[in-house]
């Protein structure tokens, strides 16, 4: 049984019996962080660790790189992050708007930058771990999106909107129980994340050692031979003549992605006659810096029967499948083992910045050392097994995240009440 429905920021709230609907600002202190680049005169300052937007992820903190910022000593307490403080970002991709996590004291009292909000529960009616989970819920995410200022592909919220965030508030004892249930799922997810990280490190080690002959698989001892890419691959320059083609872009992290998904819009012209048509199993090299790797990325088309790519890409297929295993070369290119040769090309004759001026002739003249066919296949199988294990763990972790979302939707709306 619920009270009258309440509407706020385009959302409809049903307030369960015994619960309240309050604004976040009445339950917590909300502080925006420090601006970079300030010049301080006649003030005692120190350089202190601080958290940037890059450190604040959706449900966790990336602390692999912690920078320092100059701050007056008198401001340290005001901007310090304490255990159980929640940090959320003011902007980013619309689906991750208001992303954040709860601080557990990983570093002693860091400060934070101005594009991050610190939320500190200051009301005895609010459990910080309940609040952390609530801010990840569908209701909170939808509120942020409805309230945000949006430009092309980017959304942002201000401190006033954060303060007005509506919070469905059960009694404190019920909040704690909900937080414990959701926290138990988080612990299992974190276990999977640690396993994934360990498996990924092992896969990286295997690639670094097996794909260049530093380590040999049992039963193989033959000499590796040097080839030019032109000896192993045929150039693909077939022009597209089909309508309604899949226009794809290479992402260094994700492989081939539909262009409209990658850029959030179509950037190709309506006429695609000047694009290359590639088939499943063929490779393309994207020489652009913009894909996230300094020397571009080479990927194999696996998820489409055929697709079209810009003619700025260099496309190619296996010349003789009796001497070159396509699975081996997919792993070889994913390990960025062409980078050394590409760096040399890029630095010759003052190549253009932004888009590497790598010609077809440059690319196919690159030399690589590879084993004979049986060893290629054996290496590929080891690395594919590692990929399978990683993907299986990721699938399980994602299922748990979806399970948690469903549970949050029930518990944090009062549709299902916990037993106290």
C-alpha positions, -999 to 999 in steps of 0.1 A, spaced: 0 0 0 14 34 -10 7 70 -5 -2 95 -33 21 95 -63 46 123 -64 60 137 -96 95 153 -98 117 162 -127 96 141 -151 97 111 -128 68 95 -109 75 83 -74 53 61 -53 62 66 -17 58 34 3 42 34 37 68 45 63 91 59 37 98 96 28 108 114 -4 134 140 3 159 161 -17 196 150 -15 206 185 -3 185 182 29 202 149 37 238 156 29 265 182 23 274 187 -14 307 202 -23 323 209 -57 360 205 -60 391 226 -67 398 243 -100 432 236 -116 457 263 -125 450 288 -98 479 311 -89 482 317 -51 501 347 -37 510 353 -1 493 321 9 509 289 24 503 261 -1 511 224 -4 510 199 -33 485 173 -23 471 141 -40 437 148 -58 411 128 -76 402 138 -112 373 128 -134 395 101 -148 398 85 -114 360 84 -108 344 55 -126 309 40 -125 309 20 -93 347 20 -86 378 42 -85 407 39 -110 437 48 -88 464 37 -112 475 73 -116 471 98 -88 482 134 -96 489 163 -72 474 198 -71 486 229 -54 462 239 -26 462 264 3 468 246 36 438 264 50 416 247 23 427 211 29 400 202 54 373 218 32 382 197 1 393 165 18 376 132 10 368 111 40 357 75 43 321 70 32 321 102 11 305 97 -23 320 112 -54 301 117 -86 311 134 -119 293 165 -133 294 154 -169 302 128 -196 284 103 -217 247 106 -211 244 69 -201 271 75 -174 260 109 -162 265 112 -124 287 81 -123 306 77 -91 315 56 -61 319 56 -24 353 63 -9 367 36 15 399 54 26 422 39 -1 444 70 2 445 93 33 423 124 28 429 132 -9 412 163 -24 392 165 -56 388 186 -87 360 210 -97 343 186 -122 335 162 -93 310 165 -66 316 152 -31 284 141 -12 287 136 25 258 122 44 251 147 72 217 136 84 211 108 109 183 95 87 207 86 58 230 55 55 259 64 31 260 29 15 223 30 9 228 64 -8 257 51 -29 235 24 -43 205 47 -47 226 71 -69 234 41 -91 197 32 -95 175 37 -125 155 64 -107 186 85 -99 202 80 -134 170 90 -151 167 121 -129 202 132 -138 195 127 -175 162 145 -174 178 175 -155 210 177 -175 222 202 -200 230 182 -231 252 189 -261 264 165 -288 271 133 -270 278 150 -237 256 158 -207 263 177 -175 246 186 -142 252 214 -118 253 215 -80 217 228 -77 204 199 -97 225 175 -76 210 190 -44 175 186 -58 180 149 -65 149 131 -51 157 103 -27 132 76 -16 141 71 20 131 41 40 138 39 78 175 38 87 174 1 97 158 -8 64 184 13 45 211 -7 62 196 -40 53 191 -30 17 228 -19 15 239 -52 30 220 -72 4 234 -52 -25 268 -51 -10 269 -89 -9 263 -89 -47 291 -63 -51 315 -85 -33 309 -113 -57 312 -90 -87 345 -77 -73 358 -113 -70 350 -118 -107 367 -85 -115 399 -96 -97 399 -129 -116 394 -111 -149 423 -88 -141 445 -118 -133 435 -136 -165 441 -105 -186 476 -101 -171 483 -137 -179 470 -133 -215 492 -102 -219 522 -122 -207 514 -150 -231 511 -126 -261 543 -108 -252 562 -141 -251 546 -165 -275 540 -141 -305 577 -132 -308 593 -165 -299 607 -155 -265 589 -186 -251 582 -217 -272 554 -242 -268 564 -278 -260 573 -297 -292 583 -268 -313 619 -258 -319 621 -248 -356 635 -215 -368 612 -186 -373 614 -170 -408 612 -134 -418 586 -122 -443 573 -90 -457 535 -86 -452 532 -86 -490 544 -122 -490 516 -133 -467 486 -111 -476 467 -98 -506 456 -62 -507 419 -57 -506 408 -27 -527 374 -38 -540 350 -9 -542 316 -11 -526 287 -14 -550 260 -24 -525 232 -3 -509 223 -4 -472 259 -14 -464 272 -16 -428 296 13 -425 321 4 -398 349 20 -379 379 4 -361 381 9 -324 414 -2 -308 395 -16 -278 364 -29 -294 374 -39 -330 349 -32 -358 320 -10 -346 291 4 -366 300 40 -374 268 54 -361 274 36 -327 310 48 -324 305 84 -333 268 86 -321 259 96 -357 266 88 -393 296 106 -408 298 87 -440 283 102 -472 251 87 -486 270 75 -516 294 47 -506 309 39 -540 343 51 -530 344 29 -499 362 -4 -496 341 -36 -492 356 -62 -469 344 -97 -460 344 -117 -428 379 -128 -419 397 -100 -437 419 -74 -419 419 -36 -419 445 -12 -405 432 21 -392 462 45 -391 444 72 -372 456 85 -338 420 90 -328 413 53 -320 433 55 -288 466 39 -299 495 61 -311 502 39 -341 467 29 -351 451 -5 -349 448 -36 -371 417 -57 -366 400 -87 -382 363 -85 -393 345 -111 -373 311 -98 -364 298 -90 -399 296 -111 -431 307 -80 -449 311 -43 -442 324 -11 -459 352 11 -446 368 43 -456 396 41 -482 419 57 -456 421 22 -442 445 -4 -455 427 -37 -461 441 -71 -467 434 -109 -465 454 -141 -461 472 -150 -493 478 -186 -486 460 -203 -457 485 -232 -459 513 -209 -446 495 -183 -426 469 -190 -398 443 -162 -397 437 -168 -359 474 -164 -352 476 -131 -371 445 -118 -353 463 -123 -320 496 -110 -336 480 -77 -347 460 -73 -314 494 -74 -297 505 -43 -317 536 -60 -329 536 -38 -360 543 -7 -339 581 -8 -342 579 -8 -380 552 18 -381 571 41 -358 601 39 -382 578 48 -411 561 76 -393 594 93 -383 609 91 -418 606 123 -438 585 143 -413 552 124 -416 519 143 -409 506 145 -373 471 132 -365 468 108 -394 498 87 -401 509 91 -437 514 54 -442 511 43 -478 500 8 -490 536 3 -501 550 13 -467 526 -10 -449 531 -41 -470 569 -37 -470 569 -42 -432 589 -73 -421 578 -97 -394 592 -130 -381 568 -159 -377 569 -197 -370 558 -224 -393 521 -231 -397 517 -258 -370 533 -236 -343 511 -206 -355 480 -227 -349 492 -240 -315 499 -204 -303 466 -192 -316 448 -220 -297 465 -211 -264 456 -174 -268 420 -182 -279 416 -204 -248 427 -174 -226 402 -152 -244 374 -177 -238 382 -178 -201 382 -140 -198 350 -136 -218 333 -163 -197 341 -144 -165 330 -111 -180 297 -126 -190 291 -139 -155 301 -105 -140 277 -87 -164 249 -111 -154 255 -103 -118 253 -66 -126 220 -70 -143 208 -91 -114 218 -63 -90 200 -37 -112 168 -58 -110 171 -61 -72 178 -24 -68 146 -16 -88 126 -37 -64 142 -29 -31 148 9 -36 112 15 -48 96 -5 -20 81 -29 -44 98 -56 -23 103 -49 14 132 -65 33 125 -83 65 141 -66 96 
